[in-house]
Amino acid sequence: MEDNKEEEKANNQQINVELSDEVAEGIYANLAMIAHSNSEFVLDFIRLMPGVPKARVKSRIIMTPDHAKRLLSALQDNVEKYEKAFGKIEAGQDVPEFPMNFGGTLGEA
């Protein structure tokens, strides 16, 4: 019984998240590349500009496999809620083919 109370107390705790003005502005990315090893997932968010042969990684997020799976679940939940509110998201016709090579070596995890 006491274990349930401790677990319930932990689930009800609030986390205060601070968002600086700079981070709140966000970074635009229109391409994401994902790699993984046995211990981590690496998500690179990239801005690909039309007519420019070189793309730039704007942000890199590294997370554990557990957190990657939680992110997948949260994204799936949010996409479902979005589609209920605004309609189905259609897959783009101009999706680039993979793997993409921007002149460097292809990364490996």
C-alpha positions, 0 to 999 in steps of 0.5 A, spaced: 500 500 500 505 504 501 508 503 495 502 505 491 502 512 495 509 513 493 508 511 486 502 516 486 506 522 489 511 521 484 506 521 478 503 527 481 509 531 481 510 537 477 516 539 473 517 546 472 520 547 465 524 554 463 524 556 456 529 562 454 527 567 449 532 564 444 529 557 445 522 559 444 523 562 437 525 555 435 529 553 429 526 551 422 528 544 420 524 541 414 528 534 414 530 530 420 535 524 419 536 519 425 541 514 427 542 510 433 547 505 436 545 500 442 545 506 447 543 512 444 538 515 438 541 521 434 536 526 431 539 531 426 534 537 424 536 540 418 534 546 414 534 544 406 534 550 402 532 549 394 537 550 389 543 550 395 547 543 394 549 544 402 544 543 407 546 545 415 544 541 421 541 546 425 540 542 432 542 535 434 538 531 439 541 525 443 537 521 447 536 514 450 532 508 446 527 509 452 526 516 451 526 515 443 520 510 444 517 515 448 518 521 443 515 516 438 509 515 442 508 522 444 508 524 436 503 519 434 498 521 439 499 529 437 499 527 430 492 523 431 489 529 435 492 534 430 488 530 424 482 529 428 482 537 429 484 539 422 484 533 417 488 528 415 496 530 413 497 528 406 504 525 405 508 530 401 509 529 393 516 532 393 519 528 399 527 527 398 530 520 396 534 517 401 540 516 403 541 523 401 549 525 400 551 532 400 558 531 398 561 528 405 561 521 408 555 518 410 554 517 417 554 511 421 552 510 428 
